[in-house]
Amino acid sequence: MPPVPPKFPITSAEIDLVVSRFYARVRTHRDLGPIFAAHVDDWRPHEAKIASFWRNAIGLDRSFKGNPQSTHMAAQNVKAEHFALWLGLFDTVLTDTLPPATAQSWSALAHRIGRALKMSIEQRDAPKDAPPKLF
């Protein structure tokens, strides 16, 4: 079976650049900086792993190893309201770095992933007897 083409045209170098610029901004962000700093000791390997995640999610390669959902669920300082900040900052980096069509396509993918992660966090933090939130 032939490989599935990427979801949109982008290079590995562009992914690396977006990830690098995003985390440079995260490190100085008033709200997100401390959250990430509590979990990331060495930024280079973290950025390489996240770039690998994005290459996998976009369809450039399938070498990513990890489980973003369980990682976020285990990070007790990550709250549902942080995803709007994360996505807003990510969208800014995408718009500042990539051609408009590529930025829009990657943003749509990031927002889908962000919604799923946010829902998991909301369920994690909901009272134990609360019904699940379905959207």
Stockholm file with secondary structure:
# STOCKHOLM 1.0

chainA/1-135         MPPVPPKFPITSAEIDLVVSRFYARVRTHRDLGPIFAAHVDDWRPHEAKIASFWRNAIGLDRSFKGNPQSTHMAAQNVKAEHFALWLGLFDTVLTDTLPPATAQSWSALAHRIGRALKMSIEQRDAPKDAPPKLF
#=GR chainA/1-135 SS CCCCCCSSCCCHHHHHHHHHHHHHHHHHCTTHHHHHHTTCSCHHHHHHHHHHHHHHHHTSCCCCCCCHHHHHHHCTTCCTTHHHHHHHHHHHHHHHHSCHHHHHHHHHHHHHHHHHHHHHHHHHHSCTTSCCCCC
#=GC SS_cons         CCCCCCSSCCCHHHHHHHHHHHHHHHHHCTTHHHHHHTTCSCHHHHHHHHHHHHHHHHTSCCCCCCCHHHHHHHCTTCCTTHHHHHHHHHHHHHHHHSCHHHHHHHHHHHHHHHHHHHHHHHHHHSCTTSCCCCC
//
